[in-house]
C-alpha cells in the first residue's frame, strides 16, 4: 500500500503543469478551519478539538500591481532588488470557527474575502503616483480587478473501515461579488495634467474600499459548493481503537495513517450581480493628478465617467480540482507529499488562472509544523522554493523564498495567520470502565455499560445495588444470592454451600447414606458403622478396610488383616506358594536342591544346576542330559559338540578338525590338482579329469570307468594317480580296487599334509 501512495506522489510530480501558489497551511492534519479552502473533508479527525481563527492572509505581489482599496495591502510598497512590488492577489480568511464532535465529525463556520487585479498595456499607470507630467504619455491598455466575499458552512464526517478509512466533507457558501472593475482604453493620453481619448468600463461596487464589516451586506447573493473526499490507509488501526459506551471509538489525539489520498472540487456555483457600463470622453480635460494617485477608486471618481447602463450579469465561481497524496516517513512526524490544484477556465477574468503543483517534505508534531515545498509556475516557467512554519497559534510562510537570492524565481509572496485551538480529547471516563462520564451513574466506581457504569461485582447480571449478595453470584429468583449446590438451602444458610446436602445436616451431605454427615464421616464414600467412625470392616477381622491390606479376607493384625495359609511367616498376599512353606528370599516358595531355582520352576528340582536348575558342565547353554559332549562347549545344531573348522563335522568325528573339509571325507578336504599330460590324447585327458572329479565326490560311474580302462590298456607307459595328504588310505579303501581294475596305480606323496589333492603322472 505504501508503494502505491509513493507512486501517486511521483505521478503528480510528473504532470508537467506549473504552480502559482501552494497553501501549505491548509494541508496538514492540524490545519483545522484553514483546510476549508482546499478540501472540507480534512476537517474530520483533525488534531483540533476546537479552533478559533482570528485571521489569515495570503498575498501574492507583482511589480505591475497598483494601489486598489478593494485589494487589501496593495497600498504597501515592497522594494526588493531594485524592484517595487504591490499586492496583486490576496486571500483573507476572517474570523472562523470549527468544532470536532464525537466520532471525529467536524463543523466549521468561516468568512473569506478574495481579491485580484490584472493589467495589460499602460492604462494602469494613471493610478501610479508621480506620473510624467509635462510631456505626453500614452495610456492604452486594460485594467481589471475583482473582489469576492463568502460566508461558508462546512461539515465533514469520517467513515471507518478498519485499515481503510474514508472521510467526506462539504462546504456551502453564501457568496457575493463585492466589487469588480473592467476598464479599457485604446487612445488615452495624458500630458500637462490633461487627458485626451476614451475610457470604457464595467463597474460593480457600492463602497470606496474594502471593509470587513460589510461582509454580511450584499444586494445580490449566490451560492457555492465544495465537495471533498479523503482516503487513509491505516494498517495499525487497532492500536488506536478503544471502546466507549458500547461502541468502538478512534483516538482523536494522534495521526493514524501510513498514507493518504485526498480529492476535492471547490467553488462550484455562481454569483448574480448588477454591473454598470460607463464611458469617459476626454478632450484636453483637466484632471487633478493628486486624486489620480490616491488609488483606483479615487482615480475613477476623478475620471468623472458619464452615462450609465444597468446590466444584470453572473460571475461564475472559479471551480477547480484539488489533489493530495502523502506518505508517512518513520515515526518522527516526517511526511512526503505532493499537491495539485487545477486552473479554472470558467471566468474570463478571475482567480486561479494557473494550475498548481508542488512536491514537499513536511514535519508535523504537536504544536509544530515545518515544510520546504518546491513550486512550479507554468506561465513564467520559474521554480519557487517555499517555506512553511507553524508554531503554536502562529502560521507563517512564503512560496518564493528563493527570490532573495535568485532572479529566476516567482514574485514574492507571503502568508500569515493567528488562531486559538484546543486539542481533541478522548471521551472522558474517570473510572476507566468504558462508560463515559456523561452516561456513568457511578462515576468513581468501575462498572458495566449495561448498568450505566455501575458495578455488578459478582457478575450475575444483577446490579450491586439491587443484589442482596453482591459479592456472590446468584439468580434473579433469589435476588442475587447463590445456592451453589442447588439443594434448596441458600449459601448464606448452608453449612456446606458447594455440596448438595440434607436439611437435617444443615445442607451438608451424607454421601454413603450411613447416617453420618460427610463432615463427621472418616469414610464418606463408603457406608460404615459409627463404631469405626463411619468406615467399613468388610471381612470382620477388627480392622477397617482402609487399614486392612486384605479387606475381603479375614486375617491377623500382625499381617495387617491378611492370612498366612502355610504358616511360613509370609502373608498370602506376599507368598507365591501359599500352600507350601518356603523362605522370604524365594517369595515363600521351597528350593529343595538349593540352587536358587524354586522347585516349581526348577527343571531338575533334586539336582543343583545353573540352567533352569539343571547342570550344564561346559556352560554352552545345553543341559548335560541333552549334550552329546557335556564337557566341551558346542552348539545346539551339533547337540552340544564343537565343530572347530565349522565344516559340519563335529570335532570327535573330524579327521581334520582344524581344517574345513567335506563330510564325504570325514571332515577333510580332497581337491583336484589335475594337469593334462602331453603324452596322452585329449579324449583320455578329459576322461581322467572327469575321473578325478568323480573320486572327489565319491561317485562311481562304471561306464566311464570301462572307457578309461580301455584307453589305459593301450598305453605303453604305466599311468599313476598321485595323492598327497592324509586321505591316501581312505581313497585306497574306497576306490583302490576300481583304480587297479582300470590299470591305474595309486601312489602317495607327502602324507604329513592334512589337505589332500589328486593328479595323474606317467
C-alpha positions in Angstrom: 0.0 0.0 0.0 2.8 2.5 0.8 4.3 1.9 -2.6 1.0 2.8 -4.2 0.9 6.2 -2.5 4.5 6.9 -3.3 3.7 6.1 -6.9 0.8 8.5 -6.8 3.1 11.2 -5.4 5.5 10.7 -8.3 2.7 10.8 -10.9 1.6 14.2 -9.6 5.1 15.4 -9.7 5.4 14.4 -13.4 2.2 16.1 -14.7 4.2 18.9 -16.3 2.0 21.8 -15.1 3.4 24.7 -13.1 2.3 26.3 -9.9 1.1 29.8 -9.0 0.6 29.3 -5.3 0.5 26.5 -2.7 -1.3 26.9 0.6 0.7 24.6 2.8 -1.2 25.8 5.9 -4.3 24.0 4.5 -2.8 20.6 4.0 -1.7 19.3 7.4 -3.6 17.3 10.0 -3.7 20.3 12.2 -4.9 22.8 9.5 -8.3 22.8 11.2 -10.6 25.5 9.8 -7.8 26.6 7.4 -8.4 23.3 5.5 -11.9 24.5 4.3 -10.5 26.3 1.2 -8.7 23.2 -0.1 -10.7 20.1 1.0 -13.5 20.3 3.6 -13.1 16.5 4.3 -9.8 17.3 6.0 -11.8 18.8 8.9 -12.8 15.4 10.2 -10.5 13.6 12.6 -8.1 16.5 12.7 -5.8 17.3 15.6 -8.1 20.1 16.9 -11.0 19.6 19.3 -12.0 23.2 18.5 -10.3 26.1 16.7 -10.9 29.8 16.5 -9.0 31.7 13.8 -8.8 35.4 14.3 -7.5 35.9 10.8 -5.2 34.8 8.0 -3.9 36.5 4.8 -2.1 35.1 1.8 -0.7 37.8 -0.6 1.0 37.4 -4.0 2.8 40.5 -5.3 3.7 41.9 -8.7 5.6 45.0 -10.0 2.6 45.6 -12.3 0.1 46.0 -9.4 -1.2 49.4 -8.3 -3.0 50.7 -5.2 -6.6 49.5 -5.2 -8.7 49.9 -2.0 -10.5 46.7 -2.8 -7.2 44.7 -2.8 -6.2 45.0 0.8 -2.5 45.8 1.5 -2.0 47.0 -2.1 -1.0 50.4 -0.8 2.1 48.9 0.7 5.2 49.0 -1.5 7.7 46.2 -1.1 11.1 47.1 -2.5 13.5 44.2 -3.3 16.5 44.1 -5.6 15.7 47.5 -7.3 12.1 46.4 -7.9 8.9 47.6 -6.3 6.1 45.2 -5.6 2.4 45.7 -4.6 -0.2 43.1 -3.8 -1.7 41.6 -7.0 -3.8 38.9 -5.4 -4.9 38.4 -1.8 -6.9 35.8 0.1 -8.2 36.7 3.5 -9.8 34.3 6.0 -11.6 36.3 8.6 -13.0 35.2 12.0 -13.6 31.5 11.6 -14.6 28.7 14.0 -14.6 24.9 13.9 -15.7 22.2 16.4 -14.9 18.5 16.3 -17.7 16.2 17.6 -17.9 12.6 18.7 -17.0 10.0 16.1 -14.5 12.8 15.0 -17.0 14.5 12.7 -16.5 18.3 12.5 -18.4 21.5 11.7 -17.0 24.9 10.7 -18.2 28.5 10.0 -15.7 30.7 8.2 -15.6 34.0 6.4 -13.4 34.7 3.3 -12.5 37.6 1.0 -10.6 37.1 -2.2 -9.3 40.0 -4.4 -7.3 40.1 -7.6 -6.1 42.8 -10.1 -4.6 42.4 -13.5 -3.5 44.8 -16.3 -2.2 44.9 -19.8 -0.6 47.9 -21.6 0.0 51.2 -19.8 -3.6 52.2 -18.8 -3.0 51.3 -15.2 -0.1 53.8 -15.0 -2.8 56.5 -14.5 -3.2 55.2 -10.9 0.5 55.5 -10.1 1.9 58.3 -8.1 4.2 60.9 -9.7 3.2 60.5 -13.4 5.3 62.1 -16.0 3.6 65.4 -16.1 4.8 67.8 -18.7 5.0 65.5 -21.7 2.5 63.4 -23.5 2.2 59.8 -22.2 0.1 57.1 -24.0 -2.0 55.1 -21.6 -3.7 52.5 -23.9 -4.5 49.1 -22.3 -6.8 47.4 -19.8 -7.2 47.2 -16.1 -9.4 44.7 -14.2 -10.0 43.9 -10.6 -12.4 41.7 -8.7 -13.3 41.0 -5.1 -15.4 38.0 -3.8 -16.7 37.7 -0.3 -18.0 34.5 1.3 -19.7 33.1 4.4 -19.1 29.3 4.4 -20.6 26.5 6.4 -18.6 23.2 6.4 -19.3 19.7 7.7 -17.1 16.6 7.5 -17.7 13.1 8.6 -15.4 10.0 8.8 -16.4 6.6 7.7 -14.2 4.0 9.3 -13.5 0.7 7.6 -10.7 -0.8 9.8 -7.5 -0.3 7.9 -9.2 1.6 5.0 -10.6 4.9 6.4 -12.7 7.4 4.4 -13.7 10.9 5.2 -16.2 13.0 3.2 -17.0 16.7 3.6 -18.8 19.6 2.0 -18.9 23.3 2.2 -21.9 25.5 1.4 -21.0 29.1 0.7 -23.1 32.3 0.6 -21.1 34.4 -1.8 -21.4 37.8 -3.4 -19.3 39.8 -5.8 -18.1 42.6 -3.5 -16.7 44.6 -6.4 -15.5 44.3 -10.0 -13.8 46.8 -12.3 -13.0 46.3 -16.0 -11.5 49.3 -17.9 -10.2 49.6 -21.4 -8.7 52.4 -23.4 -7.2 52.3 -26.9 -6.3 56.0 -27.3 -6.0 57.6 -23.9 -3.1 60.0 -23.4 -2.1 62.4 -20.6 0.1 65.5 -20.8 0.4 68.6 -18.7 -2.4 67.2 -16.4 -4.8 67.0 -19.3 -6.5 63.8 -20.7 -7.3 63.1 -24.3 -9.1 59.9 -25.5 -11.7 57.5 -24.4 -12.1 55.1 -21.5 -14.9 52.5 -21.1 -15.6 50.4 -18.1 -17.9 47.9 -16.3 -18.3 48.6 -12.6 -20.0 46.9 -9.7 -19.3 48.4 -6.3 -21.1 50.2 -3.5 -18.2 51.3 -1.4 -14.9 53.2 -1.7 -12.8 50.4 -0.5 -12.9 47.0 1.2 -14.4 47.0 4.7 -14.6 43.7 6.6 -17.8 44.8 8.4 -19.5 44.9 5.0 -19.1 41.1 4.6 -22.7 40.4 5.5 -24.1 43.1 3.4 -24.9 42.4 -0.2 -27.6 43.4 -2.7 -27.2 40.1 -4.5 -26.0 36.8 -3.2 -25.1 33.5 -4.8 -24.2 30.0 -3.6 -21.1 27.9 -3.9 -20.3 24.4 -3.1 -17.1 22.5 -2.2 -17.0 18.7 -2.1 -14.2 16.7 -0.6 -13.0 13.1 -0.2 -10.1 11.7 1.8 -8.8 8.1 1.9 -6.3 7.0 4.6 -4.5 3.7 4.8 -4.3 2.6 8.4 -2.6 -0.8 8.7 -2.3 -0.4 12.5 -5.8 0.9 13.1 -6.4 -1.5 16.0 -3.7 0.4 18.0 -5.9 3.5 18.0 -9.3 1.9 18.9 -10.9 2.0 22.2 -14.4 1.0 23.4 -16.7 3.6 25.0 -20.4 3.4 25.7 -20.7 0.1 24.0 -19.3 1.4 20.7 -15.9 1.4 19.1 -14.2 4.8 19.1 -11.0 6.1 17.5 -8.3 8.0 19.4 -8.6 11.6 18.0 -5.3 12.7 19.5 -2.9 11.1 17.0 -2.3 10.7 13.3 -3.3 7.1 12.4 -2.5 6.8 8.7 0.5 5.4 6.9 -0.5 7.0 3.7 -3.4 9.2 2.5 -5.0 10.5 -0.7 -7.4 13.5 -1.0 -9.6 14.7 -3.8 -11.9 17.7 -3.8 -13.8 20.1 -6.2 -14.1 23.6 -4.9 -16.1 26.7 -6.0 -19.0 25.0 -7.8 -21.7 27.7 -8.5 -22.0 31.3 -9.4 -23.0 34.8 -8.2 -25.5 37.0 -9.9 -24.8 40.8 -9.7 -25.6 44.2 -11.2 -23.0 46.0 -13.2 -23.0 49.4 -14.9 -21.5 50.4 -18.1 -19.7 53.8 -18.0 -17.7 55.9 -20.5 -15.4 58.8 -20.3 -14.7 61.1 -23.3 -11.8 63.4 -22.8 -10.6 66.3 -25.0 -7.9 68.2 -23.2 -9.8 67.6 -20.0 -8.0 68.9 -16.9 -7.6 66.4 -14.1 -6.2 66.6 -10.5 -3.1 64.3 -10.6 -3.1 64.0 -6.8 -6.6 62.5 -6.9 -5.5 60.0 -9.6 -2.6 58.9 -7.5 -4.9 58.1 -4.5 -5.6 54.7 -5.9 -8.2 53.1 -8.2 -11.5 54.1 -6.5 -10.4 57.8 -6.1 -9.0 57.9 -9.7 -12.3 56.6 -11.0 -14.1 59.5 -9.4 -11.6 61.9 -10.8 -12.2 60.5 -14.3 -15.8 61.7 -14.0 -17.4 59.0 -16.2 -20.6 59.9 -18.0 -23.6 57.8 -18.8 -24.7 54.6 -17.1 -26.4 51.5 -18.5 -27.6 48.9 -15.9 -26.9 45.3 -16.8 -27.6 42.1 -14.8 -24.8 39.5 -15.1 -23.4 36.4 -13.4 -20.0 35.7 -12.1 -19.1 32.0 -12.2 -17.1 30.9 -9.2 -13.6 29.7 -10.1 -14.1 25.9 -9.9 -11.0 23.8 -9.6 -9.9 20.3 -8.8 -7.6 19.7 -5.8 -5.5 16.5 -5.3 -3.2 15.5 -2.4 -1.1 12.4 -1.9 1.1 11.9 1.1 3.1 9.1 2.8 4.4 8.9 6.4 8.1 8.5 6.8 9.1 6.8 10.0 7.9 7.7 13.5 9.2 11.2 14.0 6.5 13.2 12.2 8.0 13.4 8.7 5.8 13.1 5.6 6.5 13.2 1.9 3.6 14.5 -0.3 2.5 16.2 -3.5 -0.4 18.6 -4.0 -2.1 19.6 -7.2 -4.7 22.4 -7.9 -6.0 22.7 -11.4 -6.7 26.1 -13.1 -10.2 27.3 -13.8 -11.4 28.3 -17.3 -14.9 29.4 -16.2 -14.2 33.1 -15.8 -12.7 35.4 -18.4 -11.2 37.4 -15.6 -10.9 35.8 -12.2 -9.0 33.7 -9.8 -6.9 30.5 -10.3 -6.0 31.0 -13.9 -2.9 28.8 -13.5 -2.5 25.2 -12.3 -0.7 24.4 -9.1 1.7 21.6 -8.4 4.1 21.1 -5.5 6.3 18.4 -4.1 7.2 18.8 -0.4 8.7 17.2 2.7 6.8 18.1 5.8 7.4 17.6 9.5 4.4 17.7 11.8 4.4 17.2 15.6 2.2 18.6 18.3 2.2 22.4 18.1 4.8 22.5 15.3 4.9 22.2 11.5 7.7 22.8 9.1 8.0 22.3 5.3 10.0 23.4 2.3 7.8 22.9 -0.8 9.2 23.0 -4.3 6.7 25.0 -6.5 6.4 25.4 -10.3 4.9 28.3 -12.3 3.5 27.4 -15.8 3.3 31.0 -17.0 6.7 32.3 -16.0 8.4 28.9 -16.2 10.1 29.7 -12.9 10.6 27.5 -9.9 9.8 28.6 -6.4 11.1 27.2 -3.2 8.7 27.8 -0.4 8.9 27.9 3.4 6.2 27.0 5.8 6.3 27.2 9.6 3.6 26.8 12.3 4.5 27.3 15.9 1.6 27.1 18.4 -1.0 29.6 17.3 1.1 31.3 14.6 1.5 30.3 10.9 3.9 31.9 8.5 5.2 31.1 5.1 6.1 32.1 1.5 6.2 30.4 -1.9 9.2 32.3 -3.2 11.9 32.2 -0.6 14.5 31.9 -3.4 13.6 35.4 -4.7 16.0 36.7 -2.1 19.0 35.1 -3.8 17.8 34.3 -7.4 16.1 36.5 -10.0 14.9 33.4 -11.8 12.1 32.8 -9.3 8.4 33.7 -8.9 7.4 37.1 -7.5 7.5 37.4 -3.7 4.5 36.1 -1.7 3.7 35.8 2.0 1.1 34.3 4.2 0.5 34.6 8.0 -2.3 33.7 10.4 -3.2 33.5 14.1 -5.6 31.2 15.8 -6.6 29.6 19.1 -7.2 25.9 19.3 -7.8 23.1 21.8 -6.5 19.6 21.3 -9.0 16.8 20.7 -9.5 14.5 23.6 -10.7 11.0 24.2 -14.2 10.8 25.7 -13.8 11.4 29.5 -14.0 8.2 31.6 -12.9 8.9 35.1 -13.1 5.4 36.4 -11.8 3.7 33.2 -14.8 1.4 32.8 -15.5 2.2 29.1 -18.6 4.2 30.1 -18.3 8.0 29.5 -18.6 10.3 32.5 -21.7 11.9 30.9 -23.5 8.5 31.0 -21.8 7.0 34.0 -24.2 6.8 37.1 -21.3 5.5 39.3 -18.5 7.9 38.3 -15.9 6.8 40.8 -16.6 3.0 40.7 -15.7 0.9 37.6 -18.9 -0.7 36.2 -20.6 -2.0 33.1 -22.2 -0.3 30.2 -25.3 -2.5 30.7 -25.8 -0.8 34.1 -24.8 2.8 33.0 -21.4 2.4 34.6 -22.5 0.8 37.9 -20.8 -2.4 39.0 -22.0 -6.0 39.1 -19.2 -7.3 41.3 -20.2 -11.0 41.2 -21.1 -10.9 37.5 -24.5 -12.5 38.0 -26.3 -10.0 35.8 -27.8 -8.1 38.8 -26.6 -4.6 39.6 -24.9 -4.4 43.0 -27.4 -2.0 44.5 -30.2 -4.5 43.7 -28.2 -7.6 44.6 -28.7 -8.9 48.2 -25.4 -10.9 47.8 -23.3 -8.5 45.6 -20.1 -10.4 46.1 -21.5 -13.9 45.3 -23.2 -14.7 42.0 -26.8 -15.9 42.3 -30.0 -16.0 40.2 -32.6 -13.3 40.0 -35.1 -15.6 41.7 -33.1 -15.3 44.9 -32.3 -11.6 44.4 -28.7 -12.4 43.5 -28.0 -14.8 46.4 -26.4 -18.1 45.3 -27.4 -21.7 46.0 -24.2 -23.2 44.5 -25.1 -26.8 45.2 -28.8 -26.5 44.3 -30.0 -28.3 47.4 -32.6 -25.6 48.2 -30.6 -24.1 51.0 -29.1 -20.7 50.2 -25.4 -20.4 50.5 -25.6 -17.9 53.4 -27.5 -20.5 55.4 -25.8 -23.6 54.0 -23.0 -25.1 56.2 -21.8 -26.9 53.0 -22.6 -24.4 50.2 -20.7 -26.3 47.5 -22.1 -29.8 48.1 -25.7 -30.9 47.9 -26.9 -31.9 51.3 -29.8 -32.5 53.6 -31.8 -30.2 55.8 -31.1 -32.4 58.9 -27.4 -31.8 58.4 -27.7 -28.0 57.7 -27.2 -28.5 54.0 -24.2 -30.9 54.4 -24.3 -34.3 52.5 -24.2 -37.9 53.7 -22.8 -39.4 50.6 -22.7 -43.1 51.7 -26.1 -42.9 53.5 -24.8 -44.4 56.7 -26.4 -41.8 58.9 -23.2 -39.7 59.5 -22.7 -36.4 57.6 -19.6 -36.4 55.4 -18.0 -33.8 57.7 -18.1 -36.3 60.6 -17.5 -39.4 58.4 -14.0 -40.7 58.1 -15.1 -42.7 55.1 -17.7 -40.5 53.4 -17.8 -42.6 50.1 -18.4 -46.0 51.8 -21.1 -46.9 54.3 -19.8 -48.0 57.7 -20.6 -48.1 61.4 -20.4 -45.4 63.9 -18.0 -47.7 65.9 -15.4 -47.2 63.2 -16.2 -43.5 62.5 -18.4 -44.4 59.5 -15.8 -46.6 57.9 -16.5 -50.3 56.9 -14.8 -53.6 58.1 -15.9 -55.9 55.3 -14.2 -59.1 56.5 -15.0 -58.5 60.2 -11.4 -59.0 61.4 -11.5 -55.9 63.5 -9.5 -53.7 61.0 -11.3 -51.1 59.0 -11.0 -51.6 55.2 -8.7 -48.5 54.8 -6.2 -50.0 57.2 -6.7 -53.7 56.1 -4.3 -54.8 53.3 -6.8 -57.7 52.7 -10.2 -56.1 53.3 -12.1 -59.0 51.7 -10.4 -61.9 53.7 -10.1 -62.1 57.5 -6.6 -62.1 58.7 -4.3 -61.4 61.6 -3.5 -57.9 62.8 0.2 -58.9 62.7 -0.1 -59.1 58.9 -2.5 -56.0 58.7 -5.5 -58.2 58.2 -4.1 -60.7 55.8 -3.9 -64.6 56.2 -0.8 -66.9 56.2 -2.2 -70.3 55.0 1.1 -72.4 55.0 2.3 -70.8 58.3 5.7 -69.9 56.9 5.5 -66.4 58.3 4.8 -64.8 55.0 1.3 -63.5 54.4 -0.5 -65.0 51.5 -0.5 -61.6 49.6 3.3 -61.7 49.5 3.6 -65.6 49.3 4.0 -67.0 45.8 3.4 -70.5 47.2 0.7 -70.1 49.8 0.2 -73.9 50.3 3.9 -74.7 50.6 6.3 -73.5 53.2 9.2 -71.5 51.8 11.6 -68.7 52.5 11.2 -64.9 52.3 14.2 -64.9 49.9 12.3 -67.2 47.5 8.9 -65.3 47.9 7.6 -68.0 50.2 8.4 -70.9 47.9 10.7 -74.0 48.5 14.1 -74.8 46.8 14.9 -78.4 47.6 18.3 -78.6 45.9 19.3 -75.1 47.0 20.4 -73.9 43.5 18.4 -70.7 43.6 15.7 -72.0 41.4 12.4 -72.6 43.3 11.0 -76.1 42.9 8.1 -75.1 40.7 10.3 -73.6 38.0 13.3 -75.9 38.6 13.5 -78.4 35.7 15.9 -80.6 37.8 14.5 -79.9 41.4 16.7 -82.6 43.0 19.9 -81.7 41.2 21.8 -78.4 41.5 22.2 -76.6 38.2 22.6 -73.3 36.6 20.5 -73.8 33.5 16.8 -73.6 34.6 18.0 -75.5 37.7 19.8 -78.3 35.6 23.6 -78.8 35.3 25.5 -77.5 32.3 29.1 -78.6 32.8 30.6 -77.0 29.8 28.4 -73.9 30.0 27.3 -74.0 26.4 23.6 -73.4 27.3 22.7 -77.1 26.7 22.0 -79.1 29.8 24.1 -82.1 30.3 21.3 -84.6 29.8 20.8 -83.3 26.2 24.5 -82.6 25.5 26.4 -85.3 23.4 29.6 -83.6 24.5 28.8 -82.4 28.1 32.5 -81.4 28.8 33.1 -79.5 25.5 31.2 -76.4 24.5 29.3 -76.8 21.4 26.2 -75.6 19.6 22.6 -76.8 19.6 22.9 -77.7 15.9 25.6 -80.2 16.8 23.8 -81.4 20.0 26.3 -79.6 22.2 29.5 -80.8 20.4 32.1 -78.5 18.9 32.9 -78.1 15.2 36.2 -76.1 15.3 36.5 -75.7 11.5 32.7 -75.2 11.0 32.6 -77.7 8.2 29.5 -79.5 9.6 31.6 -82.4 11.0 31.9 -82.4 14.8 35.5 -82.5 16.1 35.4 -86.0 17.5 34.3 -87.4 14.1 36.5 -84.9 12.1 39.9 -86.3 10.9 40.9 -82.8 10.0 39.3 -80.8 12.9 41.1 -77.6 12.3 40.8 -77.6 8.5 37.4 -77.2 6.9 36.6 -80.2 4.7 33.8 -82.4 3.4 31.5 -84.7 5.2 32.3 -87.2 2.4 35.9 -87.5 3.5 35.4 -87.4 7.4 35.8 -83.6 7.6 39.0 -83.4 5.4 39.4 -81.7 2.1 40.1 -83.6 -1.2 40.7 -81.3 -4.2 41.8 -81.7 -7.8 45.3 -80.9 -8.8 44.7 -82.3 -12.3 47.1 -81.3 -15.1 46.7 -82.7 -18.7 49.5 -85.0 -19.8 51.1 -84.2 -23.1 51.7 -87.9 -23.7 48.0 -88.7 -23.6 45.5 -87.8 -26.2 42.8 -85.2 -25.5 40.0 -87.6 -25.0 41.8 -89.5 -22.4 42.8 -86.3 -20.6 39.1 -85.3 -20.5 38.2 -88.8 -19.1 40.9 -88.6 -16.5 39.8 -85.1 -15.4 36.2 -86.4 -15.0 37.5 -89.3 -13.1 39.3 -87.0 -10.5 36.1 -85.0 -10.1 34.1 -88.3 -9.5 36.6 -89.5 -7.0 36.3 -86.2 -5.0 32.5 -86.6 -5.0 32.7 -90.3 -4.2 30.8 -91.1 -7.3 31.2 -94.4 -9.2 30.4 -94.4 -13.0 31.1 -97.9 -14.2 30.5 -97.0 -17.9 33.0 -94.2 -17.6 35.5 -96.4 -15.8 35.3 -99.0 -18.6 36.2 -96.3 -21.2 39.2 -95.3 -19.2 40.2 -98.9 -18.7 40.1 -99.5 -22.5 42.2 -96.4 -23.3 44.7 -97.0 -20.4 45.2 -100.6 -21.7 46.7 -99.1 -24.9 49.4 -97.1 -23.1 53.0 -98.4 -23.1 53.9 -96.4 -20.0 52.1 -97.1 -16.7 49.6 -94.4 -15.5 49.8 -93.3 -11.8 47.2 -91.4 -9.7 49.2 -89.4 -7.2 47.5 -88.4 -3.9 49.1 -86.1 -1.4 47.9 -85.6 2.2 46.3 -87.8 4.8 43.4 -89.3 2.8 45.6 -91.9 0.9 44.3 -94.7 3.0 40.7 -93.7 2.8 40.9 -93.2 -1.0 42.6 -96.5 -1.4 40.0 -98.3 0.6 37.2 -96.6 -1.3 38.5 -96.7 -4.9 41.7 -98.9 -4.8 40.1 -101.9 -6.5 38.4 -99.8 -9.1 41.6 -97.9 -10.0 43.6 -101.2 -10.1 40.9 -102.7 -12.4 41.4 -99.6 -14.8 45.1 -100.2 -14.8 45.9 -97.1 -12.7 48.4 -97.3 -9.9 47.6 -95.3 -6.7 50.7 -93.5 -5.3 51.0 -91.4 -2.1 53.3 -88.5 -1.5 53.8 -86.0 1.4 51.4 -87.9 3.7 52.1 -85.4 6.6 49.9 -82.7 4.9 46.4 -82.6 6.2 44.8 -81.4 2.9 44.8 -83.8 0.0 44.8 -83.5 -3.8 44.7 -85.7 -6.8 46.7 -85.6 -10.1 48.0 -88.0 -12.8 51.6 -88.9 -13.7 53.2 -91.2 -16.3 
